[in-house]
Amino acid sequence: MKFIQEPWPWYVSGFAIAMIMLLLQLLGKKFGMSSNLKTICTICGAGKQADFFKFDWKAHKWNLSVVFGAVIGGYIAAHFMSSDNAVLINPNTIKHLKTIGFESAGTAYLPTELFGIHSFSNPKILILLFVGGLFVGFGARYANGCTSGHAISGLSNLQRPSLIAVIGFFIGGLIMTHLLFPLIF
């Protein structure tokens, strides 16, 4: 059963994000997903292995609601609030993706060639996902936060390091998309 068949207008979700950021600002909290990984590792005992994980995780447990909210919200959005239509992307992009082996382009939200169950038997895909995950994890820690933390929270707090990080994220994304991705596929 689907409740909503059309995407929400940008100004509804934008307003909701702005209100959440205002609330967090008033409460003296900072938003970010990557900090939750540090909290989860600490809960699981990583502090016994590395000093980086030795901190009072209970002071940060409120932020774990962000993780649970993202998972639950994603499930609700995917199963009850989205249409059965695929994301609309430019026909030229679909054509280009199909020439490099992505037959699911224009028909699936995630490329099944990378994220389908069969991809876990392809060593090239596994290496790509593993190396990409390492880069994302390292980059998030090196930049002292992830894309959501810097782009949403850092920019709304007018933090110069977040502006530099977001510019770097976009430059890295453009390099990956236009230079490295065609070489890999």
N, CA, C and O of each residue as an XYZ file, in Angstrom:
740
protein
N       0.840     -1.173      0.000
C       0.000      0.000      0.000
C       0.888      1.239      0.000
O       1.805      1.353      0.813
N       0.618      2.150     -0.898
C       1.393      3.393     -1.004
C       0.508      4.557     -0.564
O      -0.657      4.653     -0.952
N       1.087      5.439      0.255
C       0.353      6.610      0.722
C       0.528      7.791     -0.210
O      -0.424      8.519     -0.488
N       1.742      7.980     -0.690
C       2.063      9.129     -1.527
C       2.662      8.620     -2.830
O       3.535      7.752     -2.825
N       2.197      9.155     -3.927
C       2.705      8.724     -5.219
C       3.635      9.744     -5.861
O       4.365      9.404     -6.792
N       3.625     10.974     -5.390
C       4.465     12.021     -5.960
C       5.558     12.396     -4.960
O       5.341     12.311     -3.751
N       6.716     12.807     -5.444
C       7.762     13.239     -4.512
C       7.339     14.496     -3.754
O       6.550     15.301     -4.250
N       7.869     14.645     -2.563
C       7.597     15.860     -1.800
C       8.293     17.035     -2.469
O       9.387     16.881     -3.011
N       7.674     18.194     -2.435
C       8.357     19.375     -2.994
C       9.619     19.685     -2.180
O       9.680     19.411     -0.981
N      10.603     20.249     -2.837
C      11.873     20.549     -2.187
C      11.685     21.457     -0.988
O      12.405     21.330      0.003
N      10.728     22.370     -1.064
C      10.576     23.338      0.024
C       9.986     22.708      1.285
O      10.160     23.258      2.373
N       9.296     21.576      1.175
C       8.780     20.899      2.372
C       9.931     20.219      3.101
O      10.107     20.407      4.305
N      10.715     19.430      2.371
C      11.841     18.751      3.020
C      12.910     19.748      3.439
O      13.532     19.573      4.486
N      13.138     20.787      2.649
C      14.108     21.819      3.022
C      13.715     22.522      4.308
O      14.558     22.777      5.168
N      12.445     22.832      4.437
C      11.947     23.472      5.657
C      12.092     22.527      6.849
O      12.479     22.955      7.936
N      11.788     21.254      6.651
C      11.914     20.275      7.743
C      13.367     20.158      8.203
O      13.638     20.113      9.403
N      14.300     20.107      7.251
C      15.724     20.041      7.609
C      16.134     21.300      8.358
O      16.854     21.222      9.353
N      15.685     22.459      7.890
C      16.020     23.721      8.559
C      15.487     23.749      9.995
O      16.167     24.244     10.894
N      14.297     23.231     10.212
C      13.724     23.224     11.558
C      14.485     22.264     12.479
O      14.684     22.559     13.657
N      14.905     21.128     11.944
C      15.711     20.185     12.729
C      17.044     20.828     13.096
O      17.497     20.716     14.235
N      17.671     21.500     12.139
C      18.948     22.149     12.409
C      18.789     23.264     13.434
O      19.660     23.434     14.287
N      17.707     24.024     13.375
C      17.447     25.070     14.362
C      17.280     24.454     15.751
O      17.840     24.954     16.727
N      16.516     23.376     15.837
C      16.307     22.695     17.110
C      17.637     22.186     17.677
O      17.915     22.367     18.862
N      18.453     21.555     16.839
C      19.751     21.060     17.293
C      20.646     22.221     17.738
O      21.364     22.110     18.732
N      20.600     23.315     17.009
C      21.391     24.493     17.376
C      20.967     25.017     18.740
O      21.809     25.347     19.575
N      19.654     25.092     18.963
C      19.145     25.574     20.252
C      19.514     24.634     21.396
O      19.704     25.077     22.529
N      19.617     23.335     21.101
C      19.981     22.357     22.124
C      21.498     22.181     22.264
O      21.961     21.423     23.117
N      22.267     22.883     21.425
C      23.722     22.776     21.488
C      24.263     21.468     20.940
O      25.336     21.023     21.348
N      23.536     20.846     20.021
C      23.948     19.557     19.444
C      24.419     19.757     18.014
O      24.045     20.729     17.357
N      25.249     18.822     17.531
C      25.726     18.844     16.151
C      25.267     17.581     15.458
O      25.316     16.492     16.030
N      24.820     17.730     14.221
C      24.304     16.622     13.431
C      25.419     16.020     12.596
O      26.277     16.737     12.082
N      25.404     14.705     12.462
C      26.332     14.015     11.579
C      26.196     12.511     11.733
O      25.980     12.004     12.834
N      26.324     11.811     10.633
C      26.180     10.358     10.664
C      27.485      9.647     11.034
O      27.451      8.642     11.743
N      28.626     10.147     10.569
C      29.879      9.421     10.795
C      30.252      9.351     12.267
O      30.915      8.403     12.687
N      29.844     10.323     13.048
C      30.157     10.270     14.480
C      29.441      9.108     15.158
O      29.876      8.636     16.209
N      28.356      8.650     14.566
C      27.644      7.498     15.122
C      28.465      6.217     15.016
O      28.359      5.343     15.876
N      29.272      6.099     13.985
C      30.122      4.917     13.852
C      31.110      4.863     15.010
O      31.352      3.796     15.575
N      31.677      6.008     15.363
C      32.599      6.069     16.497
C      31.870      5.667     17.788
O      32.417      4.929     18.607
N      30.645      6.152     17.963
C      29.861      5.822     19.152
C      29.553      4.331     19.198
O      29.689      3.705     20.249
N      29.139      3.756     18.073
C      28.808      2.330     18.020
C      30.058      1.481     18.298
O      29.988      0.489     19.024
N      31.187      1.869     17.726
C      32.435      1.131     17.983
C      32.808      1.195     19.459
O      33.280      0.212     20.031
N      32.595      2.349     20.067
C      32.905      2.498     21.489
C      31.988      1.625     22.332
O      32.439      0.980     23.279
N      30.705      1.600     21.994
C      29.754      0.751     22.715
C      30.187     -0.717     22.623
O      30.048     -1.473     23.584
N      30.708     -1.106     21.464
C      31.119     -2.499     21.251
C      32.486     -2.819     21.857
O      32.953     -3.953     21.743
N      33.136     -1.846     22.496
C      34.384     -2.121     23.190
C      35.652     -1.749     22.458
O      36.730     -2.198     22.848
N      35.566     -0.948     21.415
C      36.762     -0.583     20.658
C      37.737      0.248     21.485
O      38.914      0.343     21.140
N      37.259      0.852     22.575
C      38.132      1.635     23.435
C      39.222      0.808     24.081
O      40.233      1.353     24.523
N      39.032     -0.509     24.142
C      40.056     -1.399     24.698
C      41.233     -1.555     23.731
O      42.329     -1.943     24.136
N      41.000     -1.251     22.459
C      42.017     -1.429     21.430
C      42.674     -0.122     20.998
O      43.843     -0.118     20.612
N      41.937      0.987     21.057
C      42.465      2.262     20.559
C      41.948      3.412     21.416
O      40.770      3.459     21.768
N      42.843      4.337     21.747
C      42.468      5.492     22.565
C      41.442      6.385     21.888
O      40.684      7.082     22.563
N      41.409      6.370     20.543
C      40.454      7.188     19.792
C      39.024      6.905     20.233
O      38.177      7.798     20.214
N      38.754      5.666     20.631
C      37.402      5.266     21.005
C      37.132      5.384     22.506
O      36.081      4.950     22.977
N      38.056      5.960     23.252
C      37.849      6.138     24.689
C      37.209      7.507     24.928
O      37.901      8.523     24.990
N      35.911      7.520     25.060
C      35.176      8.745     25.381
C      33.832      8.347     25.975
O      33.442      7.180     25.922
N      33.142      9.304     26.528
C      31.844      9.045     27.159
C      30.767      8.941     26.080
O      30.164      9.942     25.692
N      30.537      7.724     25.603
C      29.575      7.530     24.519
C      28.150      7.831     24.971
O      27.301      8.140     24.135
N      27.867      7.751     26.252
C      26.505      8.012     26.733
C      26.096      9.462     26.497
O      24.909      9.758     26.361
N      27.065     10.359     26.447
C      26.761     11.763     26.157
C      26.363     11.947     24.695
O      25.778     12.969     24.335
N      26.675     10.968     23.856
C      26.378     11.060     22.419
C      25.284     10.094     21.977
O      24.993      9.997     20.785
N      24.677      9.384     22.915
C      23.699      8.370     22.516
C      22.454      8.980     21.867
O      21.746      8.291     21.132
N      22.178     10.255     22.125
C      21.032     10.906     21.488
C      21.175     10.861     19.967
O      20.180     10.758     19.248
N      22.425     10.940     19.477
C      22.667     10.976     18.037
C      22.394      9.631     17.370
O      22.219      9.571     16.153
N      22.355      8.548     18.155
C      22.028      7.238     17.576
C      20.592      7.216     17.050
O      20.255      6.411     16.182
N      19.751      8.103     17.580
C      18.382      8.186     17.059
C      18.390      8.601     15.590
O      17.467      8.271     14.846
N      19.432      9.325     15.172
C      19.564      9.708     13.769
C      19.722      8.463     12.891
O      19.115      8.363     11.826
N      20.553      7.508     13.355
C      20.765      6.270     12.601
C      19.463      5.481     12.511
O      19.051      5.057     11.431
N      18.825      5.292     13.663
C      17.572      4.531     13.666
C      16.503      5.242     12.846
O      15.737      4.600     12.127
N      16.451      6.559     12.951
C      15.495      7.331     12.161
C      15.744      7.214     10.670
O      14.800      7.139      9.883
N      17.026      7.198     10.272
C      17.361      7.061      8.851
C      16.949      5.694      8.324
O      16.424      5.581      7.216
N      17.188      4.654      9.122
C      16.816      3.298      8.698
C      15.295      3.161      8.631
O      14.751      2.701      7.627
N      14.625      3.556      9.687
C      13.154      3.440      9.725
C      12.518      4.358      8.688
O      11.592      3.954      7.984
N      13.009      5.593      8.591
C      12.481      6.524      7.596
C      12.702      6.049      6.172
O      11.829      6.199      5.317
N      13.881      5.470      5.916
C      14.151      4.919      4.590
C      13.215      3.784      4.240
O      12.733      3.681      3.112
N      12.963      2.928      5.223
C      12.035      1.813      4.990
C      10.625      2.332      4.701
O       9.978      1.891      3.751
N      10.163      3.254      5.511
C       8.813      3.816      5.317
C       8.723      4.508      3.962
O       7.754      4.322      3.226
N       9.744      5.314      3.634
C       9.729      6.031      2.361
C       9.740      5.071      1.173
O       9.022      5.280      0.196
N      10.556      4.019      1.259
C      10.673      3.081      0.141
C       9.429      2.225     -0.027
O       9.037      1.927     -1.156
N       8.799      1.824      1.071
C       7.689      0.892      0.976
C       6.307      1.538      0.993
O       5.345      0.937      0.515
N       6.189      2.738      1.529
C       4.864      3.337      1.664
C       4.727      4.717      1.041
O       3.607      5.187      0.843
N       5.832      5.378      0.726
C       5.730      6.766      0.285
C       6.393      7.043     -1.055
O       6.599      8.207     -1.401
N       6.728      6.028     -1.805
C       7.351      6.271     -3.097
C       6.585      5.541     -4.183
O       5.934      4.521     -3.960
N       6.695      6.113     -5.361
C       6.008      5.494     -6.494
C       6.841      4.319     -6.996
O       7.983      4.131     -6.575
N       6.271      3.549     -7.879
C       6.978      2.413     -8.452
C       7.853      2.824     -9.633
O       8.536      1.996    -10.236
N       7.819      4.112     -9.951
C       8.625      4.612    -11.063
C      10.067      4.797    -10.622
O      10.332      5.120     -9.464
N      10.975      4.595    -11.523
C      12.384      4.807    -11.220
C      12.668      6.302    -11.217
O      11.846      7.107    -11.655
N      13.813      6.648    -10.729
C      14.245      8.030    -10.713
C      14.364      8.528    -12.154
O      14.843      7.810    -13.031
N      13.931      9.740    -12.381
C      14.012     10.303    -13.727
C      15.403     10.891    -13.936
O      15.796     11.850    -13.272
N      16.128     10.303    -14.860
C      17.436     10.856    -15.204
C      17.479     11.120    -16.697
O      16.685     10.568    -17.459
N      18.389     11.948    -17.100
C      18.518     12.381    -18.480
C      18.699     11.176    -19.402
O      19.507     10.296    -19.104
N      17.971     11.119    -20.507
C      18.122      9.997    -21.456
C      19.555      9.818    -21.958
O      19.982      8.691    -22.210
N      20.301     10.915    -22.107
C      21.704     10.797    -22.529
C      22.538     10.096    -21.460
O      23.443      9.324    -21.777
N      22.231     10.368    -20.198
C      22.936      9.694    -19.104
C      22.618      8.207    -19.110
O      23.510      7.377    -18.934
N      21.346      7.869    -19.312
C      20.939      6.461    -19.381
C      21.682      5.757    -20.516
O      22.198      4.652    -20.348
N      21.727      6.409    -21.661
C      22.408      5.831    -22.823
C      23.891      5.606    -22.524
O      24.440      4.551    -22.844
N      24.531      6.594    -21.912
C      25.953      6.473    -21.577
C      26.183      5.355    -20.565
O      27.107      4.558    -20.725
N      25.354      5.288    -19.527
C      25.513      4.239    -18.518
C      25.326      2.853    -19.124
O      26.014      1.908    -18.739
N      24.406      2.729    -20.061
C      24.196      1.431    -20.704
C      25.394      1.033    -21.565
O      25.699     -0.154    -21.690
N      26.075      2.014    -22.158
C      27.251      1.685    -22.976
C      28.402      1.165    -22.124
O      29.268      0.450    -22.627
N      28.423      1.517    -20.834
C      29.507      1.025    -19.969
C      29.037     -0.122    -19.074
O      29.711     -0.482    -18.110
N      27.870     -0.693    -19.404
C      27.459     -1.933    -18.746
C      26.376     -1.827    -17.685
O      26.088     -2.817    -17.013
N      25.773     -0.671    -17.515
C      24.719     -0.529    -16.508
C      23.348     -0.606    -17.185
O      22.740      0.413    -17.513
N      22.884     -1.830    -17.382
C      21.606     -2.046    -18.052
C      20.417     -1.586    -17.207
O      19.340     -1.334    -17.746
N      20.599     -1.474    -15.893
C      19.500     -1.061    -15.019
C      19.324      0.452    -14.975
O      18.423      0.942    -14.295
N      20.165      1.203    -15.686
C      20.074      2.665    -15.681
C      18.690      3.116    -16.148
O      18.210      2.700    -17.202
N      18.070      3.960    -15.355
C      16.749      4.477    -15.689
C      15.609      3.590    -15.233
O      14.444      3.966    -15.361
N      15.925      2.413    -14.702
C      14.856      1.514    -14.247
C      14.959      1.170    -12.771
O      14.035      0.576    -12.215
N      16.070      1.531    -12.119
C      16.264      1.189    -10.711
C      16.890      2.369     -9.969
O      17.653      3.145    -10.544
N      16.560      2.488     -8.702
C      17.159      3.541     -7.886
C      18.646      3.298     -7.676
O      19.448      4.226     -7.784
N      19.015      2.074     -7.382
C      20.416      1.696     -7.231
C      20.783      0.780     -8.382
O      19.996     -0.092     -8.750
N      21.961      0.960     -8.956
C      22.339      0.076    -10.057
C      22.497     -1.361     -9.558
O      23.342     -1.648     -8.711
N      21.676     -2.249    -10.092
C      21.729     -3.650     -9.663
C      23.067     -4.288    -10.022
O      23.459     -5.289     -9.423
N      23.768     -3.714    -10.997
C      25.088     -4.233    -11.372
C      26.098     -4.051    -10.237
O      27.064     -4.808    -10.143
N      25.881     -3.060     -9.381
C      26.765     -2.845     -8.230
C      26.166     -3.356     -6.926
O      26.891     -3.852     -6.063
N      24.853     -3.239     -6.776
C      24.238     -3.517     -5.490
C      23.276     -4.702     -5.490
O      22.651     -4.983     -4.468
N      23.149     -5.394     -6.605
C      22.319     -6.591     -6.649
C      22.994     -7.738     -5.924
O      24.207     -7.707     -5.718
N      22.245     -8.733     -5.539
C      22.787     -9.865     -4.771
C      23.876    -10.600     -5.551
O      24.816    -11.125     -4.954
N      23.757    -10.639     -6.869
C      24.760    -11.326     -7.690
C      26.106    -10.602     -7.691
O      27.133    -11.211     -7.988
N      26.111     -9.307     -7.361
C      27.364     -8.548     -7.390
C      28.355     -9.006     -6.324
O      29.554     -8.756     -6.442
N      27.857     -9.676     -5.284
C      28.750    -10.136     -4.222
C      29.597    -11.336     -4.639
O      30.482    -11.759     -3.895
N      29.334    -11.878     -5.806
C      30.179    -12.957     -6.313
C      31.193    -12.441     -7.332
O      31.999    -13.215     -7.849
N      31.159    -11.156     -7.621
C      32.075    -10.550     -8.579
C      33.225     -9.874     -7.815
O      32.999     -8.879     -7.126
N      34.445    -10.396     -7.926
C      35.578     -9.827     -7.175
C      35.826     -8.346     -7.492
O      36.190     -7.580     -6.599
N      35.638     -7.942     -8.729
C      35.865     -6.543     -9.107
C      34.909     -5.631     -8.336
O      35.327     -4.590     -7.828
N      33.645     -6.006     -8.245
C      32.648     -5.210     -7.522
C      32.981     -5.186     -6.029
O      32.907     -4.134     -5.394
N      33.346     -6.334     -5.470
C      33.697     -6.396     -4.048
C      34.890     -5.497     -3.729
O      34.882     -4.783     -2.726
N      35.907     -5.531     -4.575
C      37.081     -4.681     -4.367
C      36.690     -3.216     -4.475
O      37.120     -2.394     -3.666
N      35.884     -2.890     -5.464
C      35.434     -1.515     -5.651
C      34.654     -1.013     -4.436
O      34.893      0.097     -3.961
N      33.726     -1.825     -3.933
C      32.943     -1.434     -2.760
C      33.819     -1.331     -1.512
O      33.639     -0.417     -0.707
N      34.758     -2.252     -1.343
C      35.645     -2.240     -0.183
C      36.556     -1.015     -0.201
O      36.661     -0.303      0.798
N      37.209     -0.771     -1.324
C      38.117      0.375     -1.435
C      37.335      1.681     -1.303
O      37.779      2.610     -0.630
N      36.175      1.748     -1.945
C      35.331      2.937     -1.816
C      34.915      3.183     -0.378
O      34.917      4.323      0.088
N      34.559      2.117      0.326
C      34.188      2.239      1.735
C      35.343      2.731      2.589
O      35.154      3.551      3.488
N      36.545      2.227      2.307
C      37.730      2.697      3.039
C      37.979      4.182      2.783
O      38.259      4.937      3.714
N      37.876      4.596      1.528
C      38.080      6.011      1.206
C      37.043      6.894      1.882
O      37.375      7.949      2.423
N      35.801      6.466      1.851
C      34.739      7.256      2.492
C      34.974      7.326      3.994
O      34.879      8.397      4.592
N      35.281      6.185      4.604
C      35.529      6.169      6.044
C      36.729      7.008      6.431
O      36.657      7.795      7.375
N      37.841      6.851      5.709
C      39.029      7.643      5.983
C      38.757      9.126      5.753
O      39.136      9.970      6.565
N      38.102      9.431      4.648
C      37.809     10.830      4.322
C      36.912     11.489      5.358
O      37.115     12.650      5.714
N      35.928     10.755      5.839
C      35.025     11.315      6.854
C      35.777     11.611      8.144
O      35.533     12.636      8.782
N      36.680     10.731      8.530
C      37.446     10.972      9.762
C      38.482     12.074      9.538
O      38.672     12.929     10.403
N      39.152     12.059      8.387
C      40.177     13.066      8.102
C      39.569     14.463      8.020
O      40.178     15.438      8.460
N      38.365     14.555      7.455
C      37.672     15.840      7.341
C      36.928     16.194      8.626
O      36.271     17.232      8.707
N      37.039     15.323      9.629
C      36.365     15.520     10.915
C      34.852     15.600     10.747
O      34.189     16.413     11.392
N      34.317     14.758      9.882
C      32.882     14.687      9.683
C      32.545     14.231      8.280
O      33.375     14.284      7.373
N      31.330     13.788      8.121
C      30.888     13.275      6.827
C      30.179     14.365      6.023
O      30.037     15.501      6.476
N      29.749     13.998      4.847
C      29.090     14.963      3.971
C      27.837     15.553      4.611
O      27.590     16.753      4.499
N      27.043     14.714      5.282
C      25.821     15.242      5.900
C      26.153     16.183      7.047
O      25.496     17.211      7.212
N      27.153     15.851      7.834
C      27.523     16.714      8.949
C      28.045     18.061      8.489
O      27.644     19.100      9.013
N      28.950     18.045      7.502
C      29.513     19.303      7.016
C      28.501     20.100      6.203
O      28.336     21.301      6.419
N      27.819     19.432      5.262
C      26.937     20.156      4.346
C      25.680     20.672      5.036
O      25.203     21.760      4.716
N      25.149     19.916      5.963
C      23.909     20.350      6.611
C      24.204     21.128      7.888
O      23.749     22.260      8.055
N      24.954     20.526      8.769
C      25.195     21.151     10.075
C      26.287     22.219      9.999
O      26.098     23.342     10.468
N      27.413     21.868      9.415
C      28.530     22.815      9.365
C      28.223     24.071      8.588
O      28.536     25.171      9.042
N      27.615     23.928      7.420
C      27.287     25.116      6.628
C      26.208     25.966      7.299
O      26.244     27.194      7.223
N      25.249     25.308      7.957
C      24.204     26.100      8.625
C      24.766     26.846      9.830
O      24.181     27.834     10.274
N      25.909     26.376     10.369
C      26.587     27.081     11.459
C      27.667     28.028     10.938
O      28.419     28.607     11.722
N      27.743     28.185      9.616
C      28.697     29.079      8.956
C      30.151     28.758      9.323
O      30.948     29.661      9.578
N      30.484     27.474      9.345
C      31.836     27.046      9.676
C      32.679     26.967      8.402
O      32.331     26.261      7.456
N      33.787     27.699      8.393
C      34.672     27.723      7.228
C      35.223     26.331      6.899
O      35.264     25.978      5.720
N      35.655     25.510      7.892
C      36.145     24.163      7.550
C      35.081     23.326      6.833
O      35.417     22.520      5.965
N      33.817     23.504      7.181
C      32.753     22.757      6.502
C      32.600     23.209      5.060
O      32.358     22.388      4.175
N      32.738     24.503      4.816
C      32.666     25.003      3.444
C      33.802     24.411      2.615
O      33.590     23.985      1.479
N      35.002     24.384      3.178
C      36.156     23.803      2.474
C      35.913     22.314      2.221
O      36.177     21.816      1.127
N      35.408     21.604      3.241
C      35.138     20.169      3.087
C      34.088     19.919      2.005
O      34.261     19.021      1.182
N      33.006     20.693      1.991
C      31.943     20.492      0.993
C      32.470     20.770     -0.411
O      32.141     20.040     -1.346
N      33.275     21.805     -0.571
C      33.891     22.072     -1.876
C      34.750     20.876     -2.293
O      34.725     20.454     -3.449
N      35.509     20.337     -1.337
C      36.328     19.151     -1.621
C      35.489     17.942     -1.997
O      35.863     17.180     -2.888
N      34.341     17.757     -1.315
C      33.453     16.633     -1.650
C      32.971     16.753     -3.095
O      32.949     15.765     -3.830
N      32.587     17.958     -3.498
C      32.092     18.140     -4.860
C      33.194     17.943     -5.887
O      32.973     17.311     -6.921
N      34.372     18.475     -5.614
C      35.494     18.281     -6.541
C      35.824     16.791     -6.649
O      36.024     16.278     -7.750
N      35.880     16.098     -5.507
C      36.135     14.654     -5.522
C      35.065     13.893     -6.278
O      35.378     12.957     -7.014
N      33.809     14.276     -6.110
C      32.714     13.628     -6.834
C      32.815     13.836     -8.331
O      32.575     12.913     -9.109
N      33.172     15.052     -8.739
C      33.325     15.331    -10.164
C      34.494     14.549    -10.759
O      34.392     14.018    -11.865
N      35.605     14.481    -10.023
C      36.761     13.715    -10.506
C      36.393     12.236    -10.632
O      36.730     11.584    -11.621
N      35.709     11.723     -9.633
C      35.318     10.305     -9.678
C      34.376     10.040    -10.842
O      34.562      9.084    -11.594
N      33.367     10.889    -10.986
C      32.351     10.669    -12.016
C      32.911     10.791    -13.430
O      32.616      9.968    -14.296
N      33.719     11.823    -13.657
C      34.135     12.110    -15.031
C      35.495     11.552    -15.420
O      35.773     11.382    -16.607
N      36.350     11.263    -14.440
C      37.679     10.758    -14.780
C      37.911      9.305    -14.369
O      38.332      8.485    -15.185
N      37.637      8.991    -13.112
C      37.952      7.651    -12.617
C      36.902      6.605    -12.970
O      37.245      5.495    -13.375
N      35.635      6.947    -12.820
C      34.551      5.988    -13.075
C      34.610      5.409    -14.482
O      34.468      4.196    -14.638
N      34.819      6.243    -15.537
C      34.937      5.651    -16.879
C      36.133      4.718    -17.025
O      36.092      3.783    -17.825
N      37.205      4.961    -16.256
C      38.366      4.066    -16.337
C      38.094      2.722    -15.675
O      38.604      1.689    -16.109
N      37.278      2.747    -14.613
C      36.966      1.516    -13.887
C      36.011      0.644    -14.683
O      36.156     -0.578    -14.723
N      35.033      1.280    -15.316
C      34.047      0.520    -16.092
C      34.300      0.783    -17.539
O      33.595      0.251    -18.396
